[in-house]
Amino acid sequence: MTFSRIRKTMFFMGVLAANLCLAQDNGYVPVTDDMLRDPDPQDWLMFRRSYDAWGFSPLDQINRTNVGNLELVWSAEMHEGVINSMPIQEGTPLVHDGMMYLPNPGDVIQARDAATGELQWEYVRQIPEDLNDYLSFNKTNRNVAIYDDLIIYTTNDAHILALDVHTGAIRWDTRILDYRTHPSFHSSGPVVINGLAISGRNCEPPAGPEACFIAAHDAQTGNEVWRLNLIQAPTGDETDTWGGIPWEQRWHVGAWMVPSYDPELDLIYMGTSVTAPAPKFLLAGDDREYLYHNSTLAIHPADGSLAWHYQHLVDHWDLDHPFERLLVNTRVAPNPEAVPWINPAIDPDREYRVITGIPGKTGVVYTLDRETGEFLWARPTVFQNVLQDIDGATGKATVNPDAVFSESGQQLEICPAIAGGKNWWEGTYSPLTNAMYYGLQNTCMDLTVTAEKGFQDPDELYGFFSREKMAAGRENVGTYHAISAETGETLWTYDVAGTALSLVSTGGGLVFGGDIEGNFRAFDQQTGEVLWEVNLGSSVTGYPITFAVDGKQYISVGTGTSVTTAGQVQYLKGAPPGTEGRQFVFALP
C-alpha cells in the first residue's frame, strides 16, 4: 500500500471514529453530583427523582384543569423476568436529555427515546444457569442509577456494573458476593451519592450474616469503598443485643430498598428488615433488641460509619421497616386527636429537619429529627395490633404483649399481614400541601409458630406459617391516605378494591397512582377527587414518574405483577387483572 493510500485510509478511519463519537455524544450532558443534588425539572435522575425521596416533580404543564385530557403517547412491552413461572415487574425508569433508561425484569436494561418509545439499545445479562438452584426469588429490578455517562445497576447474580449510556456496553463489572456461597439478591438498585454507588440487599438465612450489609462502590471504577454490616457481631458481654446467639446463626437483617440522603447534613438514611426466625422466643428471648433489625440508620457516606440509629420496634411477625424515608423541613405540631404518640418537648413554632413517612409494614407514620434521630411523633393509619405504645420522651416502643409468641404451635391474629399495611410500593410528598400520600392495604393474618426452640434451620426462614385475610369491618383491601406532615392529621382517604400502589406528585397539584386492578388515576392533592383515570389491563406495579422533553410534560408508569400483589388478587370482586409487563407514557394532546 502506498503512503498516500495509507494516509487516505487513516483519514477516513479518523472521520469514522469522529462521527461515531459525535453520534454517541449527540449533545449528551454528563450527570454530575451537583445535578443529582438539584435535578433539572425535565429529568428523572434517580429512584424517587431526588435524594429526599419525595417522588415529587415541580412540572405543572399537566394540572388539575387539564389532566382529564391525557392521552396515551406510546407503550412498550417489557421482558418477563419470570419468578417461579410468574412475570415480575416493579421498575422505575430514569429520564435524562430526552432518553429513558428502563430497567426490565430479568436483568434487562433498555434505552428508549422518551418522547416516542423508539428503542435505542438493549442490554441483556446472561443469567447463570444454576442461579435458581441458590436463589428462589430473583429477577426483580426496581431501579438503576445514572452518573456521568454510566447506567449503574445491581444484578441478580450479585454483581454491580456500569453500562455506557450511548451503547449499553459494559464499562465495568464488579462481583459483590458469590451467590453460590452467599446466596443474596438485589431487588432494588443503587443510588449515587458523592460519586459512590450505594446499595443494600436481601440476605436470606442460607447466605449467612456476612451477606447482610450496605455497600458503597466507586461509581467510575466499580471498586468497593466500604461495607456496613447490619447485624451486630457477638461482643461476649451485656452489650450484645443478640444475647450470645452464635454469629453464624444471626440471620436476615437486610436493607433491600433505596436510601434517601441529606447533602447538608451529609447523612444517608436507610431502613432494615426483620430477623430470621421472627418470633424472638426462638432466639435469645423477647427482651433483646437484635440490632440493627427494624431500624432507621443514619450513615456517613464517606466511610459507612453510623451516625445514629432508631429502632422502630422489636419484630416477631415479619413486619419489617426497610421502606422510604421522606426528608422534609416543616413545623412540627402534631394534633393529639390524630396522633397518639408525641414528644412533649416539641417546639410547635420551630421548623425541624425531619424524617417522616411510613417506613414499615405496620402502616405507622413516624417523624424523627433527622440530625439527631430524636423521636418527635408517630401515629397508625390502617389497623395494627402489634405496637401498643411509644414513649414520647424516649421514642422507645412497647410491643403489644398479646401479640408476642411464647411456644411452638401457638396461633395469634396479627394485623397487618406479612404483605403489610405498606410494602415496597412508594408514597409521595408534595411541598404544595406539606402532605404525604400513601397507598395502603387493610389485612390481618392468623400466624402459627412452626419452629421449635433452638431453631437452627435457615431454610425455615421466619419459623411460622401465616394465613392472610381482610381486616375485620373492611369492605376493601386498598386505600389511599393523605396525611399532614405538620399535624399528622388525615386530610383525605380513597378506598379501592385491591391494593393501592406507588404514587408520584407534581407541581400541577396532582397525585398519580395505580392499583392491582389496573386502574391508574390522577387525584387532586388537596381533596382526593379523582380527576382522570384509565385501566391499563394489568396491575400497576411500576413506579410512576413524570418528565419533559422539549418543553412537553409526560406521565409514565409500568404494569405487570409481583410476588406481593399476586397474593392480593384474592380480594378482588371481579375478574383478576392481567400480568403483562408494559411501560405506558401519557401526555396532553
C-alpha positions in Angstrom: 0.0 0.0 0.0 1.4 3.4 -1.0 2.0 6.1 1.6 -0.8 8.3 0.1 -3.3 5.4 0.3 -2.3 4.7 3.9 -2.7 8.4 4.8 -6.1 8.4 3.0 -7.2 5.3 4.8 -6.1 6.8 8.1 -8.0 9.9 7.3 -11.3 8.1 6.6 -10.8 6.0 9.7 -10.4 9.1 11.7 -13.5 10.7 10.2 -15.5 7.5 11.0 -14.2 7.5 14.6 -15.1 11.2 15.0 -18.6 10.5 13.5 -19.1 7.6 15.9 -18.1 9.9 18.8 -20.5 12.6 17.7 -23.3 10.0 17.2 -22.6 8.7 20.7 -22.3 12.1 22.4 -25.2 13.8 20.5 -25.0 16.7 22.9 -25.2 14.4 25.9 -24.7 16.2 29.2 -22.9 14.0 31.8 -24.7 13.7 35.1 -22.8 15.3 37.9 -23.1 15.3 41.7 -24.5 18.8 41.5 -27.2 17.7 39.0 -28.2 14.9 41.4 -28.5 17.3 44.3 -30.6 19.8 42.2 -32.1 17.9 39.3 -33.5 19.6 36.2 -37.3 19.5 36.4 -37.4 17.9 33.0 -35.4 14.9 34.2 -36.0 12.0 36.5 -32.4 11.1 37.6 -32.9 8.7 40.4 -35.4 6.2 42.0 -37.7 8.9 43.5 -36.3 11.8 41.4 -34.5 13.5 44.3 -32.4 12.5 47.3 -35.2 13.5 49.7 -37.4 10.5 48.4 -40.4 12.8 47.8 -41.4 11.3 44.5 -42.4 14.9 43.5 -41.8 16.8 40.3 -42.3 20.6 40.0 -43.6 20.2 36.4 -47.0 21.8 36.2 -48.0 21.7 32.5 -50.4 18.9 33.3 -52.6 20.2 36.1 -56.0 19.9 37.8 -57.8 21.8 35.0 -56.5 19.8 32.0 -55.5 16.4 33.3 -58.7 14.9 32.1 -57.4 15.3 28.5 -54.4 13.0 28.9 -53.9 10.6 26.1 -51.6 7.6 25.5 -48.5 8.6 23.5 -46.7 5.2 23.4 -46.4 1.9 25.2 -43.8 -0.8 25.0 -43.9 -4.5 26.1 -41.3 -5.4 28.7 -39.3 -8.6 29.2 -40.9 -11.0 31.5 -38.3 -11.9 34.1 -40.2 -14.9 35.4 -40.1 -15.9 39.1 -41.5 -19.3 39.6 -43.4 -19.0 36.3 -44.9 -15.6 37.3 -43.7 -12.5 35.4 -42.4 -9.8 37.7 -42.3 -6.0 37.1 -41.6 -3.3 39.7 -39.4 -1.0 37.7 -38.7 2.8 37.7 -37.5 4.4 34.5 -34.9 7.2 34.6 -35.0 10.1 32.1 -32.2 12.4 31.1 -31.7 14.5 28.0 -34.9 13.1 26.4 -33.7 9.5 26.8 -35.5 6.9 29.0 -33.4 4.2 30.7 -35.8 1.4 31.6 -35.0 -1.5 33.9 -36.8 -4.6 32.8 -37.2 -7.8 34.8 -34.7 -10.5 34.3 -31.5 -8.3 34.2 -32.5 -6.3 31.0 -31.9 -2.6 30.6 -33.3 -0.6 27.7 -32.7 2.9 26.4 -35.7 4.4 24.6 -36.5 7.8 23.2 -38.6 9.1 26.0 -41.0 11.0 23.7 -41.5 8.3 21.1 -40.6 5.0 22.8 -38.2 4.1 20.0 -35.6 1.6 21.2 -32.0 2.8 21.1 -30.2 -0.1 22.7 -30.9 -3.0 25.0 -28.6 -4.8 27.4 -29.5 -8.4 28.3 -27.4 -10.1 31.0 -26.7 -13.8 30.7 -28.2 -15.3 33.9 -26.0 -18.2 35.2 -27.8 -21.5 34.6 -27.5 -22.5 38.2 -28.7 -19.3 39.7 -32.2 -20.6 40.6 -30.5 -23.5 42.4 -29.3 -21.0 45.0 -31.9 -18.2 44.9 -35.6 -19.0 44.7 -36.6 -15.3 44.3 -34.7 -13.2 41.8 -35.1 -11.1 38.6 -36.9 -8.2 40.3 -35.2 -5.0 39.2 -36.8 -1.8 40.8 -34.3 0.8 39.7 -31.0 1.8 38.1 -28.8 4.8 38.7 -27.3 7.3 36.3 -23.9 9.1 36.8 -21.6 10.8 34.3 -22.2 8.7 31.2 -23.0 5.5 33.0 -26.1 3.5 33.9 -25.3 1.6 37.1 -27.3 -1.3 38.5 -27.1 -4.4 40.7 -27.6 -7.8 39.1 -29.4 -10.9 40.1 -26.2 -12.8 40.4 -24.9 -10.3 43.0 -22.7 -8.0 40.8 -22.8 -4.3 40.4 -22.0 -3.0 36.9 -22.0 0.1 34.7 -23.2 0.4 31.1 -22.3 3.1 28.6 -25.4 5.4 28.2 -24.8 5.6 24.5 -24.4 2.0 23.6 -25.3 -0.2 26.6 -21.8 -1.7 26.5 -20.4 -2.8 29.9 -17.8 -0.3 31.2 -17.1 -2.1 34.5 -18.4 -5.1 36.3 -17.7 -5.9 40.0 -18.8 -9.0 41.9 -20.3 -8.1 45.3 -21.0 -11.6 46.6 -20.6 -15.2 45.3 -24.2 -16.3 45.0 -23.1 -19.9 45.4 -21.6 -19.4 48.9 -23.6 -16.3 49.9 -26.9 -16.5 48.1 -28.2 -12.9 48.4 -30.0 -10.9 45.8 -30.7 -7.3 44.9 -34.4 -6.4 44.5 -33.5 -2.7 44.3 -30.6 -1.0 42.7 -28.2 1.7 43.8 -28.3 5.4 44.3 -25.1 7.5 43.6 -24.1 9.8 46.4 -20.9 11.9 46.1 -19.5 9.6 43.4 -20.4 6.4 45.4 -23.0 3.8 44.3 -24.8 2.9 47.5 -26.8 -0.4 47.5 -28.4 -2.7 50.0 -29.6 -6.3 49.6 -31.8 -9.0 50.8 -29.9 -11.6 52.8 -31.8 -14.9 53.2 -30.5 -17.0 56.1 -28.6 -19.5 53.8 -26.4 -16.6 52.8 -25.2 -16.1 56.4 -24.8 -12.8 58.4 -21.9 -11.8 56.1 -24.4 -11.1 53.3 -26.4 -8.6 55.3 -24.7 -5.3 54.6 -24.9 -1.9 52.8 -22.1 -1.3 50.3 -20.5 1.6 48.5 -18.7 1.3 45.2 -16.8 3.9 43.3 -19.2 4.9 40.5 -16.4 5.4 38.0 -14.5 2.2 38.6 -16.7 -0.2 40.5 -14.1 -0.6 43.2 -15.6 -1.3 46.6 -15.1 1.6 49.1 -16.9 0.3 52.3 -19.4 -2.1 53.8 -21.6 -1.6 56.7 -22.8 -4.9 58.3 -26.3 -4.8 59.6 -26.1 -7.5 62.2 -24.2 -6.8 65.5 -21.3 -9.2 66.0 -21.0 -11.1 69.3 -19.4 -9.0 72.0 -19.3 -11.5 74.8 -20.8 -9.1 77.3 -24.0 -7.3 78.2 -23.8 -5.0 75.1 -24.6 -8.0 72.9 -28.2 -7.2 71.8 -28.5 -10.7 70.3 -27.9 -12.3 73.7 -25.0 -14.6 72.8 -26.6 -16.2 69.6 -23.6 -17.6 67.6 -22.5 -15.4 64.8 -23.3 -18.0 62.1 -27.0 -18.1 63.3 -27.6 -14.3 63.2 -29.7 -14.1 60.0 -31.7 -12.0 57.7 -31.4 -8.3 58.7 -31.4 -6.8 55.2 -31.7 -3.4 53.6 -33.5 -4.0 50.4 -34.9 -0.7 49.3 -33.2 2.6 48.2 -32.0 5.1 50.8 -32.5 8.8 51.0 -29.8 11.4 51.5 -29.4 14.9 53.1 -26.5 16.7 51.3 -26.4 19.4 54.0 -26.0 17.0 56.9 -24.1 14.6 54.7 -26.1 11.6 56.0 -27.7 8.6 54.3 -30.9 7.2 55.7 -31.8 3.6 55.2 -34.2 1.1 56.8 -33.7 -2.5 57.7 -35.8 -5.7 57.9 -36.7 -8.5 60.4 -34.5 -11.3 61.8 -34.9 -15.0 61.0 -36.6 -16.5 62.8 -39.0 -13.7 63.6 -40.5 -14.8 67.0 -37.9 -13.8 69.5 -38.5 -16.6 71.9 -36.9 -18.8 69.3 -33.7 -16.7 69.6 -32.4 -15.3 72.9 -35.8 -14.0 74.3 -38.2 -11.2 73.9 -36.2 -8.6 76.0 -33.4 -8.2 73.4 -33.1 -5.5 70.6 -31.3 -7.7 68.0 -29.6 -4.7 66.3 -30.0 -3.4 63.8 -33.2 -5.0 62.7 -36.3 -2.8 62.0 -34.3 0.3 62.4 -33.6 3.6 60.7 -29.9 4.0 60.2 -28.2 7.4 59.6 -24.9 6.7 57.8 -21.9 8.8 56.9 -21.4 8.3 53.2 -17.7 8.7 53.1 -16.8 5.7 55.2 -20.1 3.9 56.0 -20.0 4.6 59.7 -23.1 5.0 61.8 -24.1 8.5 63.0 -27.2 7.2 64.9 -29.9 4.6 64.7 -33.5 4.4 65.8 -35.3 1.1 66.3 -39.0 1.2 65.5 -40.0 -1.9 67.3 -38.8 -5.5 68.0 -40.4 -7.5 65.3 -41.9 -11.0 65.9 -44.0 -11.2 62.7 -42.0 -10.1 59.6 -43.4 -6.6 59.7 -40.1 -5.1 58.7 -39.2 -1.4 58.2 -37.0 -1.1 55.0 -39.1 1.5 53.1 -38.6 5.1 52.1 -37.7 7.9 54.5 -39.1 11.3 53.4 -36.8 14.2 54.2 -38.9 17.3 54.9 -38.3 20.7 56.6 -41.5 21.6 58.4 -43.1 22.9 61.6 -44.0 20.0 63.9 -47.3 20.5 65.7 -49.0 17.1 65.9 -52.7 17.1 66.7 -53.3 14.9 69.8 -56.7 13.9 68.4 -54.9 12.3 65.4 -51.5 11.4 66.9 -51.3 9.2 70.0 -47.5 9.3 70.5 -45.9 12.7 70.8 -42.6 14.0 72.2 -43.6 16.5 74.9 -40.5 18.6 74.2 -41.6 19.6 70.6 -41.5 23.3 69.9 -44.5 23.9 67.6 -43.1 27.3 66.4 -39.8 25.8 65.2 -39.1 24.4 61.8 -37.5 21.0 62.1 -35.5 18.9 59.6 -37.3 15.7 59.8 -37.5 12.2 58.5 -41.2 11.3 58.1 -43.4 8.8 56.3 -44.3 5.1 56.7 -41.1 3.1 56.9 -42.6 -0.2 57.8 -45.3 -2.8 57.2 -47.2 -1.8 60.3 -48.5 1.3 58.4 -47.4 3.6 61.3 -46.2 7.1 60.4 -43.0 8.1 62.2 -41.5 11.5 62.4 -37.9 11.8 63.6 -35.4 14.7 63.8 -33.0 13.6 61.0 -30.0 15.3 62.5 -30.1 13.5 65.9 -32.6 10.6 65.5 -34.8 12.1 68.2 -38.4 10.8 68.2 -41.0 13.5 67.5 -44.3 11.8 66.8 -46.0 8.7 65.4 -49.5 7.5 64.5 -51.1 4.5 63.0 -53.0 4.5 59.7 -54.5 1.1 58.8 -55.5 -1.1 61.7 -52.5 -2.7 63.5 -52.4 -4.6 66.8 -48.6 -5.1 67.3 -47.5 -1.7 68.6 -49.0 -0.9 71.9 -47.2 2.3 72.9 -44.3 4.6 72.2 -42.8 6.7 75.0 -42.9 10.2 73.6 -39.8 11.4 75.5 -37.5 8.5 74.6 -39.1 7.1 71.4 -38.9 3.6 72.8 -41.7 1.3 71.5 -43.7 -1.2 73.6 -44.9 -4.2 71.8 -48.5 -5.5 72.5 -47.9 -8.4 74.8 -50.9 -10.2 73.4 -49.2 -10.3 70.0 -46.0 -12.0 71.3 -45.4 -15.7 70.9 -44.2 -17.9 73.7 -44.3 -21.5 72.3 -44.3 -23.6 69.2 -47.8 -24.4 67.8 -49.2 -21.1 69.2 -51.5 -19.2 66.8 -52.3 -15.5 67.1 -54.2 -13.0 64.9 -51.8 -10.3 63.8 -52.6 -7.1 61.9 -51.4 -6.2 59.3 -50.5 -9.4 57.5 -47.0 -10.2 56.2 -47.7 -8.3 52.9 -48.0 -5.3 55.2 -50.2 -2.3 55.5 -47.4 -0.7 53.5 -44.8 -2.6 51.4 -42.3 -1.9 48.6 -44.6 0.5 46.7 -43.7 4.1 47.5 -45.6 7.0 48.8 -45.0 10.6 47.8 -44.7 14.1 49.5 -45.9 17.4 48.0 -44.4 20.7 49.2 -47.6 22.4 47.8 -49.7 20.8 50.6 -47.0 19.8 53.1 -48.6 16.4 52.9 -47.6 12.8 52.3 -49.7 10.4 50.3 -49.6 6.6 50.6 -51.2 3.5 49.1 -52.0 1.1 51.9 -53.9 -2.1 52.5 -56.2 -3.5 55.2 -55.1 -7.0 56.1 -54.6 -9.3 59.0 -53.3 -12.9 59.4 -53.6 -16.0 61.5 -49.9 -16.7 62.4 -48.9 -20.1 63.7 -45.4 -20.8 65.0 -44.0 -23.9 63.4 -40.4 -23.9 64.6 -39.1 -25.3 67.9 -36.9 -23.6 70.4 -33.2 -23.9 69.4 -34.1 -23.0 65.8 -31.1 -23.7 63.5 -32.7 -24.4 60.1 -32.1 -21.4 57.8 -34.5 -22.8 55.2 -37.3 -22.4 57.6 -36.8 -18.7 57.4 -39.3 -17.0 59.8 -40.3 -20.0 61.8 -44.0 -19.6 61.3 -46.9 -20.2 58.9 -49.4 -17.5 58.0 -52.9 -17.3 56.5 -53.9 -13.9 55.3 -57.4 -12.3 55.5 -59.0 -8.9 55.1 -59.1 -6.8 58.3 -62.4 -7.1 60.1 -65.0 -4.5 59.3 -63.4 -3.5 55.9 -65.1 -3.8 52.5 -62.0 -3.1 50.5 -58.3 -4.0 50.9 -56.9 -1.0 49.3 -56.9 2.6 50.5 -55.0 5.9 49.8 -54.2 8.2 52.7 -53.2 11.8 52.6 -51.6 12.9 55.9 -50.3 16.3 57.0 -46.5 16.3 57.7 -47.0 19.1 60.2 -50.0 18.0 62.3 -50.3 14.3 61.5 -54.0 14.7 60.6 -55.6 12.7 57.8 -56.6 15.1 55.0 -58.5 12.6 52.9 -58.8 8.9 52.0 -59.9 7.0 49.0 -60.7 3.3 49.1 -60.1 0.8 46.2 -61.0 -2.9 46.0 -57.4 -4.1 45.5 -54.0 -2.9 46.9 -53.2 0.8 46.3 -49.7 1.0 44.9 -47.0 3.6 44.2 -47.6 7.3 43.8 -46.0 10.4 42.3 -47.0 14.1 43.0 -46.5 17.1 40.7 -46.4 20.9 40.7 -49.7 20.8 38.9 -51.4 19.9 42.2 -51.8 16.2 41.2 -51.1 12.8 42.7 -50.8 9.9 40.2 -51.1 6.3 41.3 -52.3 2.9 40.3 -53.7 -0.3 41.9 -53.6 -4.0 41.3 -56.9 -3.9 39.3 -55.0 -2.0 36.6 -56.6 1.4 37.4 -54.2 4.4 37.0 -55.6 7.7 38.4 -54.9 11.3 38.9 -56.1 12.7 42.2 -56.4 16.3 43.4 -53.7 16.7 46.1 -55.9 18.9 48.3 -59.2 17.0 48.1 -58.6 13.4 46.8 -61.0 13.9 44.0 -60.3 11.6 41.0 -59.8 13.9 38.0 -58.7 11.3 35.4 -58.4 7.5 35.3 -57.7 4.7 32.8 -57.5 1.0 33.2 -54.2 -0.4 31.8 -55.2 -4.1 31.8 -52.6 -5.3 34.3 -51.7 -4.4 37.9 -49.9 -1.1 38.0 -46.8 -2.4 39.8 -44.3 0.0 38.3 -43.3 3.3 40.0 -44.9 6.3 38.2 -42.7 9.2 37.1 -43.1 12.5 35.2 -40.7 14.2 32.9 -40.5 16.7 30.0 -38.9 16.6 26.5 -38.6 19.8 24.5 -41.0 21.5 27.0 -43.7 18.9 26.8 -44.6 17.0 30.0 -45.2 13.3 30.1 -46.5 10.8 32.7 -45.2 7.3 32.6 -45.9 4.1 34.6 -45.4 0.3 34.2 -47.7 -2.6 34.6 -47.1 -6.3 35.5 -47.3 -8.3 38.6 -45.3 -9.1 41.7 -45.0 -11.7 44.4 -46.8 -9.3 46.8 -49.6 -8.1 44.6 -50.4 -11.6 43.1 -51.4 -12.7 46.6 -53.9 -9.8 46.9 -55.9 -10.7 43.8 -58.0 -13.0 46.1 -59.8 -9.9 47.5 -61.0 -8.5 44.1 -64.7 -8.8 43.4 -64.4 -9.0 39.6 -62.1 -10.8 37.1 -58.4 -10.8 38.0 -56.2 -8.3 36.3 -53.7 -9.2 33.6 -50.0 -9.7 34.3 -48.4 -8.2 31.1 -45.3 -6.1 31.8 -45.6 -2.9 29.7 -44.5 0.7 30.1 -47.0 3.4 29.3 -46.4 7.1 28.5 -49.2 9.7 28.5 -49.3 13.4 27.6 -51.8 16.2 26.7 -52.9 16.3 23.1 
